Every structure is written in structure tokens, then in C-alpha cells.
Amino acid sequence: MARLLIDTAPLKASREFRLLFIGFLISTLGSQLTLVAIPYQIYLATHSTLQVGLISVAQLLPLIAGSLIGGSYGDHLDRRHILLVSSLALAGTSALLVLNTQVLDTNVVLLYVIAALAAFLGGFSNPSRTAAVPKLVEEEHLTAALAFNQVVLQFGGIVGPAAAGLLILAAGVGLVYALDAVTFLVMALTSWMLRPIPPAKGATKPGLRSIGEGFTFLRGKKILQSIYLVDLNAMIFGMPRAVFPAMALTVYKAGPGVLGLLYMAPGVGAFLGVLTTGWLSEVTRRGRAISIAVAIWGLSIALFGLVHSVIAGCLLLAVAGWADVISAVLRNTILQTSIPDHFRSRLSGIQIAVVQGGPKLGDFETGAVAALASPVVSVVSGGMLCVLGVVALNAFAPEFWRETPKTSESD
């Protein structure tokens, strides 16, 4: 049983990791509130699933740019300082969302602009937060610490969407954005309480050359490339969240409460999964396990599109979330144990651009197919394409299927 449950040693052993964990947890809860509020607000304003997908596209390039630039700076500057300044700036963007809602009565163009700015700032800060973890815990606690990152994301994925549905129903999206601003102020406080996290030795000064070196590092490393590609495949084709508002209102004939459940369900499955990740340290064929997990994700999403029961749909989304978190922990473990410290922020920036940019592309793909056909066709076709993508990836890089800790280190 001890090997099954998540290892709490990083929280017990490191004050700095505890502070990072608390700030990340609180700010993630706020971000999850906004993740529901923005698409719901724009769908009410436009009644268009395509617009829901397009606002994610508007966030995509700023997110990628922020992640790559932030990774470049994270290898050269104090990562604590980057976290502090970025958190304060993100609190400002949430305050702007409040003004747009309460004063301007939802200016759609301004909503796009603020969402894009917030995406850039979030992308800029995340590489420093991810790359800071190996500096705050002992090496033997790294896998457990990375699992706790997933605890934060999945717990936020449960509580945030559920709370967002209730808060929107009770008080509207303005209150949701205000709470998000407060959570970023908490993140700024915990970042300020951290000790300095000095830059890594040997990193190039921030700029295009530094960013280019991160991509050059990946050249010829098919296992590392496959980690990014397998996640892009899952998120672009198998991420159905852009049609959640339409499905809640049209397929399930319900309102914000059911919408919150749809957003929450994958997080429930993932949260239960991450609490039982102790066994993952014993997995040797990690690429194989990742591939199987992503295939389970795709099949679960396809089945979700075929059922019209809220209970069955939420259960299938929960299974998908469980599979996703297994994949995420194993992918992060391979990456963080295969990258030298002076490349860690830049490679984390690329990873974050993939992890967060993929769903933005997925929102556009899902929303566009739903607009051309229907939400159900969009979800089912996307899930099956995800499964086919896993097969194609392992044909492209069979060494990923055979990956072990030893081959990752030599890759």
C-alpha cells in the first residue's frame, strides 16, 4: 500500500517546496475558475462554439512566446524574482477582466486581448516554476515532487470548475475574475517568502540564441521529441472542452451546474490517479506506459461523445483524466532526469508551450469541427484520431515504445 500511495517526503523535507506548492495550489484554483468563466462568457455573448475555440487560438501564440522567452530568462535570472513579478502582473490581468465584465458589459475584443496577455504572462512564469523544483528537493524526492505538481493541477481541476459553475450561477463571472486576482496575490506572497533561486551556470544570455539552443538540444533525441509529440496528439485531437458549453446547454439540456461537472470530471479521475502514483517509480517501460495511457484517453473521449447521460459522460471523462495524469507524471520524470540544469528552464518552456498550447489548438479543432458538423461528431472523431496518432508516433519512433531509464539517460 505504501508503494501505491503518493510519497509526501518532498513536502516534509523542504520548506521551499512547501511554499512553492501552496502558492501554486492557490493560484491554480483561481486559474481554473477563469478557465470556465471565459468560454462561458464568450459563448453567452456570441452563441458560437467557433468563438469559444478562437479565443483559445488567440491565447496560443502569446502562450508559446511567453513560455519560450520565460524559459530563456529562467535559465539566466533568479527564478524566485520571475515568479514574484509574474504573479503580480497576472493579478492585474484578472482585475482587467473584472472591469471588462462589470463596467464594459463584456467587450468581446477586449476579452480576447486580456486573455492573450494573461496567456503570455502565465507562459513566461511557468518554466521558472517547473525548473525550480529540482533545485528545491533532493534528487531522490524529485519524482514525488513532480507528482505533487500534478496533485495541484488535478485538485484545481476538480474544485475550480465546480466552484466556478456555482459562483457564476450565484453571482456572475465578475466575482470569479476577482477571486482569481486574489489567488495570484497569494502566489506573489509565497514567491516573496522563498529564498533566492539563482540562475544555472553555463546558460546563454536571454534572447533568440538562448531559445534556439533549447531546440538544438532536442535534435536527434527521438525519445524526448516523442514526449512532446504524444502530448500534442492527445491534446489537439482528444481535448473536448471547447464544446462543453454547447453540450451542457444542448445535449444535456442543462446550465452552469452541469457545465462545471464536465470541466471537473477529468480532474476527479486525474486526482484519484495522482494520489496512487507510488507504483510509477517501478515502471521500467515508461514510453510504453505513456503510449497505452494516451490511447486509453482517446478511447474514453470517443465514448464520451457517444453517450448522452451526464453520469456516464462524467465517468468516461474521469477515466480519461486518470490516464492523462499517469502519462504526465511519467513524461515529466523522463524530461527532468534527462536535461542538464542549465537547459532546464528552456526545455521546461518548450514543454509548457506543448502542454498548454496543445489544448488551445485542441479547442480550435474541436470548436471548428463542431461548428461544421456537431459537438458529438467533433468529440468522437477527435478521440479516435488520438488513438491513431499514438500508433503513428510509435511507428515513427519505435525506441519510445522500448524506452527505459537507461535509454533515456543515453538518449
C-alpha positions as a Markdown table, in Angstrom:
| # | Residue | x | y | z |
|---|---|---|---|---|
| 1 | Met | 0.0 | 0.0 | 0.0 |
| 2 | Ala | 2.9 | 2.4 | 0.8 |
| 3 | Arg | 4.2 | 2.0 | -2.7 |
| 4 | Leu | 0.8 | 2.7 | -4.2 |
| 5 | Leu | 0.1 | 6.0 | -2.4 |
| 6 | Ile | 1.9 | 9.2 | -3.3 |
| 7 | Asp | 5.2 | 9.9 | -1.4 |
| 8 | Thr | 4.8 | 13.0 | 0.8 |
| 9 | Ala | 8.5 | 13.3 | 1.6 |
| 10 | Pro | 9.1 | 16.4 | -0.6 |
| 11 | Leu | 6.6 | 18.4 | 1.5 |
| 12 | Lys | 8.0 | 17.2 | 4.8 |
| 13 | Ala | 11.7 | 17.7 | 3.9 |
| 14 | Ser | 11.7 | 21.1 | 2.1 |
| 15 | Arg | 10.2 | 24.4 | 3.4 |
| 16 | Glu | 10.9 | 26.0 | -0.1 |
| 17 | Phe | 9.0 | 23.3 | -1.9 |
| 18 | Arg | 6.1 | 23.7 | 0.6 |
| 19 | Leu | 5.9 | 27.4 | -0.2 |
| 20 | Leu | 6.0 | 26.8 | -3.9 |
| 21 | Phe | 3.3 | 24.1 | -3.5 |
| 22 | Ile | 1.0 | 26.4 | -1.5 |
| 23 | Gly | 1.3 | 29.3 | -3.9 |
| 24 | Phe | 0.9 | 27.1 | -7.0 |
| 25 | Leu | -2.2 | 25.4 | -5.4 |
| 26 | Ile | -4.0 | 28.6 | -4.6 |
| 27 | Ser | -3.2 | 30.3 | -7.9 |
| 28 | Thr | -4.2 | 27.2 | -9.8 |
| 29 | Leu | -7.6 | 27.2 | -8.1 |
| 30 | Gly | -8.1 | 30.8 | -9.3 |
| 31 | Ser | -7.0 | 30.0 | -12.9 |
| 32 | Gln | -9.4 | 27.1 | -13.1 |
| 33 | Leu | -12.2 | 29.4 | -12.1 |
| 34 | Thr | -11.3 | 31.7 | -15.1 |
| 35 | Leu | -10.8 | 28.7 | -17.4 |
| 36 | Val | -14.6 | 28.1 | -17.1 |
| 37 | Ala | -15.7 | 31.7 | -16.9 |
| 38 | Ile | -14.1 | 33.0 | -20.1 |
| 39 | Pro | -15.5 | 30.4 | -22.5 |
| 40 | Tyr | -18.9 | 30.6 | -20.8 |
| 41 | Gln | -18.9 | 34.4 | -21.0 |
| 42 | Ile | -18.0 | 34.4 | -24.7 |
| 43 | Tyr | -20.5 | 31.7 | -25.6 |
| 44 | Leu | -23.2 | 33.8 | -23.9 |
| 45 | Ala | -22.1 | 36.9 | -25.7 |
| 46 | Thr | -21.8 | 35.2 | -29.2 |
| 47 | His | -23.6 | 31.9 | -29.0 |
| 48 | Ser | -20.8 | 30.4 | -31.1 |
| 49 | Thr | -18.7 | 27.3 | -30.4 |
| 50 | Leu | -16.3 | 28.6 | -33.0 |
| 51 | Gln | -15.7 | 31.8 | -30.9 |
| 52 | Val | -15.0 | 29.6 | -27.9 |
| 53 | Gly | -12.3 | 27.8 | -29.9 |
| 54 | Leu | -11.0 | 31.1 | -31.4 |
| 55 | Ile | -10.4 | 32.7 | -28.0 |
| 56 | Ser | -8.1 | 29.8 | -27.2 |
| 57 | Val | -6.3 | 30.3 | -30.5 |
| 58 | Ala | -5.8 | 34.0 | -29.5 |
| 59 | Gln | -4.1 | 32.8 | -26.4 |
| 60 | Leu | -1.9 | 30.2 | -28.2 |
| 61 | Leu | 0.8 | 32.3 | -29.8 |
| 62 | Pro | 1.2 | 34.6 | -26.7 |
| 63 | Leu | 1.4 | 31.4 | -24.5 |
| 64 | Ile | 4.1 | 29.8 | -26.7 |
| 65 | Ala | 6.1 | 33.1 | -26.9 |
| 66 | Gly | 5.8 | 33.6 | -23.2 |
| 67 | Ser | 6.9 | 30.0 | -22.5 |
| 68 | Leu | 10.0 | 30.2 | -24.8 |
| 69 | Ile | 11.0 | 33.7 | -23.6 |
| 70 | Gly | 10.3 | 32.8 | -20.0 |
| 71 | Gly | 12.4 | 29.7 | -20.3 |
| 72 | Ser | 15.3 | 31.7 | -21.7 |
| 73 | Tyr | 15.1 | 34.2 | -18.8 |
| 74 | Gly | 14.6 | 31.4 | -16.2 |
| 75 | Asp | 18.0 | 29.9 | -17.0 |
| 76 | His | 19.7 | 33.3 | -16.6 |
| 77 | Leu | 17.9 | 35.1 | -13.8 |
| 78 | Asp | 16.7 | 34.4 | -10.2 |
| 79 | Arg | 13.7 | 32.2 | -10.7 |
| 80 | Arg | 12.1 | 33.5 | -7.5 |
| 81 | His | 12.1 | 37.0 | -8.9 |
| 82 | Ile | 10.4 | 35.9 | -12.1 |
| 83 | Leu | 7.7 | 34.1 | -10.1 |
| 84 | Leu | 7.0 | 37.2 | -7.9 |
| 85 | Val | 6.8 | 39.7 | -10.7 |
| 86 | Ser | 4.7 | 37.4 | -13.0 |
| 87 | Ser | 2.2 | 36.7 | -10.2 |
| 88 | Leu | 1.6 | 40.4 | -9.6 |
| 89 | Ala | 1.2 | 41.0 | -13.4 |
| 90 | Leu | -1.3 | 38.1 | -13.6 |
| 91 | Ala | -3.3 | 39.6 | -10.7 |
| 92 | Gly | -3.5 | 42.8 | -12.9 |
| 93 | Thr | -4.9 | 40.9 | -15.9 |
| 94 | Ser | -7.6 | 39.3 | -13.7 |
| 95 | Ala | -8.6 | 42.8 | -12.4 |
| 96 | Leu | -8.9 | 43.9 | -16.1 |
| 97 | Leu | -11.3 | 41.0 | -16.7 |
| 98 | Val | -13.4 | 42.3 | -13.8 |
| 99 | Leu | -13.5 | 45.8 | -15.3 |
| 100 | Asn | -14.5 | 44.4 | -18.7 |
| 101 | Thr | -17.4 | 42.4 | -17.2 |
| 102 | Gln | -18.7 | 44.9 | -14.7 |
| 103 | Val | -18.0 | 48.3 | -16.4 |
| 104 | Leu | -17.9 | 47.5 | -20.2 |
| 105 | Asp | -20.6 | 44.7 | -20.1 |
| 106 | Thr | -18.4 | 42.2 | -22.0 |
| 107 | Asn | -16.4 | 43.9 | -24.7 |
| 108 | Val | -15.5 | 40.8 | -26.8 |
| 109 | Val | -12.5 | 42.3 | -28.4 |
| 110 | Leu | -11.1 | 43.4 | -25.1 |
| 111 | Leu | -11.8 | 39.9 | -23.7 |
| 112 | Tyr | -9.6 | 38.5 | -26.4 |
| 113 | Val | -6.8 | 40.9 | -25.7 |
| 114 | Ile | -6.8 | 40.4 | -21.9 |
| 115 | Ala | -6.9 | 36.6 | -22.4 |
| 116 | Ala | -3.9 | 36.8 | -24.7 |
| 117 | Leu | -1.9 | 38.9 | -22.3 |
| 118 | Ala | -2.7 | 36.6 | -19.4 |
| 119 | Ala | -1.6 | 33.6 | -21.5 |
| 120 | Phe | 1.8 | 35.3 | -22.2 |
| 121 | Leu | 2.4 | 36.1 | -18.6 |
| 122 | Gly | 1.4 | 32.6 | -17.5 |
| 123 | Gly | 3.7 | 31.1 | -20.1 |
| 124 | Phe | 6.5 | 33.4 | -19.0 |
| 125 | Ser | 6.4 | 32.3 | -15.4 |
| 126 | Asn | 5.7 | 28.6 | -15.6 |
| 127 | Pro | 9.1 | 27.4 | -16.9 |
| 128 | Ser | 10.8 | 29.0 | -13.8 |
| 129 | Arg | 8.3 | 27.3 | -11.5 |
| 130 | Thr | 8.8 | 23.9 | -13.1 |
| 131 | Ala | 12.6 | 24.3 | -13.3 |
| 132 | Ala | 12.8 | 25.4 | -9.7 |
| 133 | Val | 11.5 | 22.1 | -8.4 |
| 134 | Pro | 14.8 | 20.1 | -8.9 |
| 135 | Lys | 16.6 | 22.9 | -7.0 |
| 136 | Leu | 14.3 | 22.7 | -4.0 |
| 137 | Val | 14.2 | 19.0 | -3.3 |
| 138 | Glu | 16.7 | 16.2 | -3.0 |
| 139 | Glu | 17.2 | 14.0 | -6.1 |
| 140 | Glu | 15.5 | 11.0 | -4.6 |
| 141 | His | 12.4 | 13.1 | -4.0 |
| 142 | Leu | 12.1 | 14.5 | -7.5 |
| 143 | Thr | 9.6 | 12.1 | -8.9 |
| 144 | Ala | 7.4 | 12.5 | -5.9 |
| 145 | Ala | 7.7 | 16.3 | -6.1 |
| 146 | Leu | 6.7 | 16.2 | -9.8 |
| 147 | Ala | 3.7 | 14.1 | -8.8 |
| 148 | Phe | 2.7 | 16.8 | -6.4 |
| 149 | Asn | 2.7 | 19.3 | -9.3 |
| 150 | Gln | 0.0 | 17.0 | -10.8 |
| 151 | Val | -1.8 | 16.9 | -7.4 |
| 152 | Val | -2.1 | 20.7 | -7.6 |
| 153 | Leu | -3.3 | 20.7 | -11.3 |
| 154 | Gln | -5.8 | 17.9 | -10.7 |
| 155 | Phe | -7.2 | 19.2 | -7.4 |
| 156 | Gly | -7.6 | 22.6 | -9.1 |
| 157 | Gly | -9.3 | 20.8 | -12.0 |
| 158 | Ile | -11.9 | 19.4 | -9.6 |
| 159 | Val | -12.6 | 22.2 | -7.2 |
| 160 | Gly | -12.1 | 25.1 | -9.6 |
| 161 | Pro | -14.6 | 24.2 | -12.3 |
| 162 | Ala | -17.2 | 23.0 | -9.7 |
| 163 | Ala | -16.9 | 26.2 | -7.8 |
| 164 | Ala | -16.9 | 28.3 | -11.0 |
| 165 | Gly | -20.3 | 26.8 | -12.0 |
| 166 | Leu | -21.8 | 27.6 | -8.6 |
| 167 | Leu | -20.2 | 31.1 | -8.5 |
| 168 | Ile | -21.3 | 32.0 | -12.0 |
| 169 | Leu | -24.8 | 30.8 | -11.2 |
| 170 | Ala | -24.9 | 32.8 | -7.9 |
| 171 | Ala | -23.0 | 36.0 | -8.7 |
| 172 | Gly | -21.8 | 36.0 | -12.3 |
| 173 | Val | -18.4 | 35.9 | -13.9 |
| 174 | Gly | -17.2 | 39.2 | -12.4 |
| 175 | Leu | -16.8 | 37.6 | -8.9 |
| 176 | Val | -14.9 | 34.7 | -10.5 |
| 177 | Tyr | -12.3 | 37.0 | -12.0 |
| 178 | Ala | -12.0 | 39.0 | -8.8 |
| 179 | Leu | -11.2 | 35.8 | -6.8 |
| 180 | Asp | -8.6 | 34.8 | -9.5 |
| 181 | Ala | -6.9 | 38.1 | -8.9 |
| 182 | Val | -6.7 | 37.4 | -5.1 |
| 183 | Thr | -5.2 | 34.0 | -5.7 |
| 184 | Phe | -2.4 | 35.5 | -7.8 |
| 185 | Leu | -1.6 | 37.9 | -4.9 |
| 186 | Val | -1.2 | 34.8 | -2.7 |
| 187 | Met | 1.2 | 33.3 | -5.2 |
| 188 | Ala | 3.2 | 36.6 | -5.2 |
| 189 | Leu | 3.4 | 36.4 | -1.4 |
| 190 | Thr | 4.6 | 32.8 | -1.3 |
| 191 | Ser | 7.2 | 33.6 | -4.0 |
| 192 | Trp | 8.4 | 36.6 | -2.0 |
| 193 | Met | 8.9 | 34.2 | 1.0 |
| 194 | Leu | 11.1 | 31.9 | -1.0 |
| 195 | Arg | 14.9 | 32.0 | -0.7 |
| 196 | Pro | 16.6 | 33.2 | -4.0 |
| 197 | Ile | 16.8 | 30.5 | -6.7 |
| 198 | Pro | 20.0 | 31.7 | -8.5 |
| 199 | Pro | 20.4 | 31.1 | -12.3 |
| 200 | Ala | 22.1 | 28.0 | -13.5 |
| 201 | Lys | 25.7 | 28.1 | -14.5 |
| 202 | Gly | 26.6 | 27.9 | -18.2 |
| 203 | Ala | 23.3 | 29.3 | -19.6 |
| 204 | Thr | 23.4 | 31.7 | -22.5 |
| 205 | Lys | 22.0 | 35.2 | -22.0 |
| 206 | Pro | 18.3 | 35.6 | -22.7 |
| 207 | Gly | 17.4 | 36.0 | -26.4 |
| 208 | Leu | 16.9 | 34.2 | -29.7 |
| 209 | Arg | 20.2 | 32.4 | -29.4 |
| 210 | Ser | 19.3 | 31.0 | -26.0 |
| 211 | Ile | 15.9 | 29.9 | -27.2 |
| 212 | Gly | 17.5 | 28.3 | -30.3 |
| 213 | Glu | 19.9 | 26.3 | -28.1 |
| 214 | Gly | 17.0 | 24.7 | -26.3 |
| 215 | Phe | 15.6 | 23.4 | -29.6 |
| 216 | Thr | 19.1 | 22.4 | -30.7 |
| 217 | Phe | 19.4 | 20.3 | -27.6 |
| 218 | Leu | 16.5 | 18.2 | -28.8 |
| 219 | Arg | 18.0 | 17.5 | -32.2 |
| 220 | Gly | 18.4 | 13.7 | -32.7 |
| 221 | Lys | 16.8 | 12.8 | -29.3 |
| 222 | Lys | 13.7 | 10.9 | -30.5 |
| 223 | Ile | 12.6 | 9.8 | -27.1 |
| 224 | Leu | 12.5 | 13.4 | -25.8 |
| 225 | Gln | 10.8 | 14.6 | -29.1 |
| 226 | Ser | 8.2 | 11.8 | -28.7 |
| 227 | Ile | 7.3 | 13.1 | -25.2 |
| 228 | Tyr | 6.2 | 16.4 | -26.7 |
| 229 | Leu | 4.6 | 14.8 | -29.8 |
| 230 | Val | 2.5 | 12.3 | -27.8 |
| 231 | Asp | 1.1 | 15.0 | -25.7 |
| 232 | Leu | 0.3 | 17.3 | -28.7 |
| 233 | Asn | -1.5 | 14.4 | -30.3 |
| 234 | Ala | -3.7 | 13.8 | -27.2 |
| 235 | Met | -4.5 | 17.5 | -26.6 |
| 236 | Ile | -5.1 | 18.6 | -30.2 |
| 237 | Phe | -7.4 | 15.7 | -31.2 |
| 238 | Gly | -8.7 | 14.4 | -27.8 |
| 239 | Met | -9.4 | 17.6 | -25.8 |
| 240 | Pro | -13.2 | 18.2 | -26.0 |
| 241 | Arg | -13.5 | 21.1 | -23.6 |
| 242 | Ala | -14.4 | 23.7 | -26.3 |
| 243 | Val | -17.7 | 22.0 | -26.8 |
| 244 | Phe | -18.5 | 21.6 | -23.1 |
| 245 | Pro | -20.7 | 24.7 | -23.0 |
| 246 | Ala | -22.6 | 23.6 | -26.1 |
| 247 | Met | -23.0 | 20.0 | -24.8 |
| 248 | Ala | -24.2 | 21.3 | -21.4 |
| 249 | Leu | -26.8 | 23.6 | -23.0 |
| 250 | Thr | -27.9 | 21.5 | -26.0 |
| 251 | Val | -27.0 | 17.8 | -25.5 |
| 252 | Tyr | -27.7 | 17.6 | -21.7 |
| 253 | Lys | -30.3 | 20.5 | -21.7 |
| 254 | Ala | -28.7 | 21.9 | -18.6 |
| 255 | Gly | -26.9 | 25.0 | -17.4 |
| 256 | Pro | -23.7 | 26.1 | -15.5 |
| 257 | Gly | -24.0 | 23.4 | -12.9 |
| 258 | Val | -23.6 | 20.6 | -15.4 |
| 259 | Leu | -21.0 | 22.6 | -17.3 |
| 260 | Gly | -19.0 | 22.7 | -14.1 |
| 261 | Leu | -19.3 | 19.0 | -13.7 |
| 262 | Leu | -18.0 | 18.4 | -17.3 |
| 263 | Tyr | -14.9 | 20.5 | -16.6 |
| 264 | Met | -14.5 | 18.9 | -13.2 |
| 265 | Ala | -14.8 | 15.2 | -14.2 |
| 266 | Pro | -11.3 | 14.8 | -15.8 |
| 267 | Gly | -9.8 | 16.4 | -12.8 |
| 268 | Val | -11.6 | 13.9 | -10.4 |
| 269 | Gly | -10.1 | 10.9 | -12.3 |
| 270 | Ala | -6.7 | 12.5 | -12.5 |
| 271 | Phe | -6.7 | 13.5 | -8.8 |
| 272 | Leu | -7.5 | 9.9 | -7.8 |
| 273 | Gly | -4.8 | 8.7 | -10.2 |
| 274 | Val | -2.1 | 11.0 | -8.9 |
| 275 | Leu | -2.8 | 10.0 | -5.2 |
| 276 | Thr | -1.9 | 6.5 | -6.2 |
| 277 | Thr | 1.2 | 7.1 | -8.2 |
| 278 | Gly | 3.6 | 5.4 | -5.8 |
| 279 | Trp | 3.8 | 2.4 | -8.2 |
| 280 | Leu | 5.1 | 4.6 | -11.1 |
| 281 | Ser | 8.6 | 4.6 | -9.8 |
| 282 | Glu | 8.7 | 0.9 | -10.5 |
| 283 | Val | 7.7 | 1.3 | -14.2 |
| 284 | Thr | 10.6 | 0.4 | -16.5 |
| 285 | Arg | 9.0 | 0.6 | -19.9 |
| 286 | Arg | 7.8 | 4.2 | -19.4 |
| 287 | Gly | 7.3 | 5.0 | -23.1 |
| 288 | Arg | 5.1 | 2.0 | -23.5 |
| 289 | Ala | 3.1 | 3.0 | -20.4 |
| 290 | Ile | 2.7 | 6.6 | -21.7 |
| 291 | Ser | 1.5 | 5.3 | -25.1 |
| 292 | Ile | -1.1 | 3.0 | -23.5 |
| 293 | Ala | -2.3 | 5.7 | -21.2 |
| 294 | Val | -2.8 | 8.2 | -24.1 |
| 295 | Ala | -4.7 | 5.5 | -26.1 |
| 296 | Ile | -7.0 | 5.0 | -23.1 |
| 297 | Trp | -7.5 | 8.8 | -23.0 |
| 298 | Gly | -8.5 | 8.8 | -26.7 |
| 299 | Leu | -10.9 | 5.9 | -26.4 |
| 300 | Ser | -12.6 | 7.3 | -23.3 |
| 301 | Ile | -13.1 | 10.7 | -25.0 |
| 302 | Ala | -14.6 | 9.0 | -28.1 |
| 303 | Leu | -17.0 | 7.0 | -25.9 |
| 304 | Phe | -17.9 | 10.2 | -24.0 |
| 305 | Gly | -19.1 | 11.7 | -27.3 |
| 306 | Leu | -21.4 | 8.7 | -27.9 |
| 307 | Val | -23.2 | 8.7 | -24.5 |
| 308 | His | -25.9 | 11.2 | -23.7 |
| 309 | Ser | -26.1 | 10.6 | -19.9 |
| 310 | Val | -24.4 | 13.1 | -17.6 |
| 311 | Ile | -23.3 | 10.4 | -15.2 |
| 312 | Ala | -21.9 | 8.1 | -17.9 |
| 313 | Gly | -20.2 | 11.1 | -19.6 |
| 314 | Cys | -18.6 | 12.3 | -16.4 |
| 315 | Leu | -17.4 | 8.7 | -15.6 |
| 316 | Leu | -15.7 | 8.5 | -19.0 |
| 317 | Leu | -14.1 | 11.9 | -18.6 |
| 318 | Ala | -12.8 | 10.7 | -15.2 |
| 319 | Val | -11.2 | 7.7 | -16.8 |
| 320 | Ala | -9.6 | 9.9 | -19.4 |
| 321 | Gly | -8.3 | 12.2 | -16.6 |
| 322 | Trp | -6.8 | 9.2 | -14.8 |
| 323 | Ala | -5.0 | 8.1 | -18.0 |
| 324 | Asp | -3.7 | 11.6 | -18.6 |
| 325 | Val | -2.1 | 12.0 | -15.2 |
| 326 | Ile | -0.3 | 8.7 | -15.5 |
| 327 | Ser | 1.1 | 9.9 | -18.8 |
| 328 | Ala | 2.0 | 13.3 | -17.4 |
| 329 | Val | 4.0 | 12.0 | -14.4 |
| 330 | Leu | 6.0 | 9.6 | -16.5 |
| 331 | Arg | 6.6 | 12.2 | -19.2 |
| 332 | Asn | 7.9 | 14.8 | -16.6 |
| 333 | Thr | 10.1 | 12.2 | -14.9 |
| 334 | Ile | 11.8 | 11.3 | -18.2 |
| 335 | Leu | 12.3 | 15.0 | -19.1 |
| 336 | Gln | 13.6 | 16.2 | -15.7 |
| 337 | Thr | 16.1 | 13.3 | -15.4 |
| 338 | Ser | 17.4 | 13.8 | -18.9 |
| 339 | Ile | 18.0 | 17.5 | -19.0 |
| 340 | Pro | 21.1 | 19.3 | -17.5 |
| 341 | Asp | 20.2 | 22.2 | -15.2 |
| 342 | His | 21.5 | 25.0 | -17.4 |
| 343 | Phe | 18.9 | 23.8 | -20.1 |
| 344 | Arg | 16.1 | 23.1 | -17.6 |
| 345 | Ser | 14.1 | 26.3 | -17.9 |
| 346 | Arg | 14.4 | 26.4 | -21.6 |
| 347 | Leu | 13.3 | 22.8 | -22.1 |
| 348 | Ser | 10.6 | 23.4 | -19.5 |
| 349 | Gly | 9.5 | 26.3 | -21.6 |
| 350 | Ile | 9.1 | 24.1 | -24.7 |
| 351 | Gln | 7.3 | 21.5 | -22.6 |
| 352 | Ile | 4.9 | 24.1 | -21.2 |
| 353 | Ala | 4.3 | 25.5 | -24.7 |
| 354 | Val | 3.3 | 22.0 | -25.7 |
| 355 | Val | 1.3 | 21.1 | -22.6 |
| 356 | Gln | -0.7 | 24.4 | -22.6 |
| 357 | Gly | -0.5 | 25.2 | -26.2 |
| 358 | Gly | -1.8 | 21.8 | -27.3 |
| 359 | Pro | -5.2 | 22.3 | -25.6 |
| 360 | Lys | -5.5 | 25.7 | -27.3 |
| 361 | Leu | -5.1 | 24.1 | -30.7 |
| 362 | Gly | -7.4 | 21.3 | -29.5 |
| 363 | Asp | -10.1 | 23.9 | -28.6 |
| 364 | Phe | -9.9 | 25.4 | -32.1 |
| 365 | Glu | -10.0 | 21.9 | -33.7 |
| 366 | Thr | -12.9 | 20.8 | -31.6 |
| 367 | Gly | -14.8 | 24.0 | -31.9 |
| 368 | Ala | -14.3 | 24.2 | -35.7 |
| 369 | Val | -15.4 | 20.6 | -36.3 |
| 370 | Ala | -18.4 | 21.1 | -34.0 |
| 371 | Ala | -19.4 | 24.2 | -36.0 |
| 372 | Leu | -19.1 | 22.3 | -39.3 |
| 373 | Ala | -20.7 | 19.1 | -38.1 |
| 374 | Ser | -21.9 | 18.8 | -34.5 |
| 375 | Pro | -20.4 | 18.6 | -31.0 |
| 376 | Val | -20.8 | 14.9 | -30.9 |
| 377 | Val | -19.1 | 14.3 | -34.2 |
| 378 | Ser | -16.2 | 16.6 | -33.1 |
| 379 | Val | -15.7 | 14.6 | -29.8 |
| 380 | Val | -15.9 | 11.1 | -31.3 |
| 381 | Ser | -13.7 | 11.8 | -34.3 |
| 382 | Gly | -11.1 | 13.6 | -32.1 |
| 383 | Gly | -10.9 | 10.7 | -29.7 |
| 384 | Met | -10.3 | 8.1 | -32.5 |
| 385 | Leu | -7.7 | 10.3 | -34.2 |
| 386 | Cys | -5.9 | 10.5 | -30.9 |
| 387 | Val | -5.6 | 6.7 | -30.8 |
| 388 | Leu | -4.4 | 6.6 | -34.4 |
| 389 | Gly | -1.8 | 9.2 | -33.5 |
| 390 | Val | -0.3 | 7.0 | -30.8 |
| 391 | Val | 0.1 | 4.2 | -33.3 |
| 392 | Ala | 1.7 | 6.6 | -35.8 |
| 393 | Leu | 4.1 | 8.0 | -33.2 |
| 394 | Asn | 5.4 | 4.6 | -32.2 |
| 395 | Ala | 5.9 | 3.7 | -35.8 |
| 396 | Phe | 7.9 | 6.9 | -36.3 |
| 397 | Ala | 10.0 | 6.4 | -33.1 |
| 398 | Pro | 9.9 | 2.7 | -32.0 |
| 399 | Glu | 12.6 | 3.5 | -29.5 |
| 400 | Phe | 10.0 | 5.4 | -27.5 |
| 401 | Trp | 8.0 | 2.1 | -27.1 |
| 402 | Arg | 11.2 | 0.5 | -25.8 |
| 403 | Glu | 12.2 | 3.4 | -23.5 |
| 404 | Thr | 13.7 | 2.6 | -20.1 |
| 405 | Pro | 15.5 | 4.8 | -17.6 |
| 406 | Lys | 18.9 | 3.7 | -19.0 |
| 407 | Thr | 18.0 | 4.6 | -22.6 |
| 408 | Ser | 16.6 | 8.0 | -21.6 |
| 409 | Glu | 19.9 | 8.9 | -19.9 |
| 410 | Ser | 21.8 | 7.9 | -23.0 |
| 411 | Asp | 19.3 | 9.4 | -25.5 |
